[in-house]
Amino acid sequence: MRSMPSDEIIKKDLDLADKIKIRKEKAKEKERKEQQQQQQQQEEGQEQKQEQEQDNKKVVVKSTTRPMTYEELINWAVDRYSLNRRPNKSTISRLIARIGEERASGGPERKPNVSRVQKGRFPEIEEAVLEWMDISESKCIPVTWTMIMQKANSVAEKKGIEFKGSNGWMDRFIARHDLKKRLARKKR
């Protein structure tokens, strides 16, 4: 048997150690990739589960074999929404019609959140009161409900207008001119 010089033995040992190290790194890399794939699959599964839950939340009645009867729809609504009272057939009919209209038009119709505001019957009084309010506020004088009512009555008296400042007029005046935020906290 031939003896190898010590340099060659050391070189072979180093080569062998490098090969083992490379194999271990490859094994770790492979394991890391498998873990990433598993994690990705879990995330995709969770996303699918969330999508499925969202689909379950949607109120869409579908039937593959036959349409549901009114009685079945009523029972479904009672079960689905834990209703205390059963909805009327007319309610179900209205909802079905509305859903059909929305689907045909491409989505639900949005109504503006604004009601119709009519002009006041006493525009001269209202203009004078608004002008007085602006002047008072510019002088940092807080304006109250009572003060507005008194001013409106005095303007009407000066101009000879038959006017009775009621609470209803005051409510509508405030709504017409969006004065709720401008009034001092004391209402009456």
N, C-alpha and C positions, 0 to 999 in steps of 0.2 A: 504494500500500500504506500502510496506516494503521499508525502506530507505537503500541504499547501503552505505557501508563505502566509504569514499573518495578515498582510495587506489584502490579499485576495479573499481571505475568510471575512475580514471586516467589510469588504466591498460587497460580498454576497449577502452578508447579514443585513447590511444597509438596504440593498436592493429588495430583499425579502420584506424588511420592515416597511419600505415605501409601498410595496405591492399590497401588504396587509392594510396599511393606512388608506390607500386609495380604495380598496374594497370596502372598508368601513365607511368611508365618506360616501361612496356610491350607495351603500345600503341605507345610510342616514338620509341621503337625498331622495331615494326611492320611498322611504317611509314618510318623509315630509310631504312628498307629492301625494301619496295615498291619503294622508291626513287632510291635506288641502281639498282633495276631491271629495272626501267624506263630509268635510265642513261645507263645501259648496253644495253638495247634494242635500244636506240638512237645511241649509238656507233656502234652497229652491223648494224643498218640501214645506218649509214654514211659509214661504211666499204663496205657494199654492193653497195652503191651508187658510191663510188670511184672505186670499181672493175668494175661496169657497165660502168663508164666513161672511164676507161682504155680499156675495151673491145670495146667500141665505137671508140676509137682512133686507134685500130688495123686495118690494111688494109687487111681484109679478106673478100672476096666476096663469100657469101654463098647464095644459092637459094634452097628452099625446093621443089619447084614445077618443075622448069626447069632451065637449065643454061641460063645465060644472053647472049644476042647477042653482037657482037662487038659494034654495035651502042649504045646499052644500057650501056655497059661498058665505052665507050667514054663519053657519057652524064653523067654517074655517076662520072667519074674522073673530068670532068669539074666542076660539081656542088660541089663535095667533097673538091677539092683543089683550087677552084676559079681560074682556069687556064684561061689565056688570049687566048691561042690557043688550038684547039682540038688536042689531040694526034693522030698520025697515027695508022692505023690498025696494021702495022708492029711493032710498039712500044708496043701495047697491046699484040700482039702475043708473043713477046720476054719476056715481063714481066710474062705472064701466063706460058710460058715454064720454065723460071727461078724459079718461085714459085713451079712448079711441081718438078723440079730437087732438089730444096732445101728440099721439104717435103720428097722426096724419100731418100735423103742422110742424113736426120736428122738435117738439119740446113743450114744456108747460108755459102758458102765457103768464107773464109777470105784470101785475097791476101796480101802477105807481103808488107809493105810500102817502099820497097827498089827496085830501078831500077838497071838494070845490069850495072856494071862499068867495062869497058874494060881496059886492060893494055895499057900504053902509048907506042908510037912508039919510044920514046927516053929514055929508062930506065936509061942509064948512066947519062944523063943530069938531070933527075928527082932525082936520088939518090944523086948526087952532090949538087943539090939545097936544098934537104931536110936536108942533113948533114950541109950545110952552115946555114940553118934556125935554126937548133938546137943549133949550136955554137953561133949564133947571139942572140938568145933568152936567152941562158945561161948567156950571158954578158949584159942582159937587154936592148938590142938594138931592138926597134920595127921594124918589117919587114913589108914593104908595097908591094902592087901589083907591082909598078914600080921597086922596088928593086929586086923582084923575077925575073921579066922579064929581067932586066939587067944582073943578075947573070946567068940566063939560057943561054942568048946569049953569055956571056963571056966564060962559060964552053964549049959551042958548038964550039966556035972559037978556044979555047985552044986544044980541042980534035980533031979538024978537021972534025966536023960533020956538014953537011949541014942542017941548022935548022933556021927556021924563027919563032920566038916566037910571035904568033898572039894572039888576045884576045880570040879566040876560044880555042886555046891550053891552055891558062892560066885558063879559066873557067873549062875546063876538068881536068887540073892538080889539081886545088883546090878541085874539087869534088872527084877525085880519092883518094886523100889523106886526105880528110875531114879537110881542112885547114881554112875554113871560120872563125872559132872562133879564130884562131891563128893570123890572119892578123890584122895589125893596121887599124884603121878606114879609113884612106885615101886610096881610091881605086886606082885611076890612077893619 
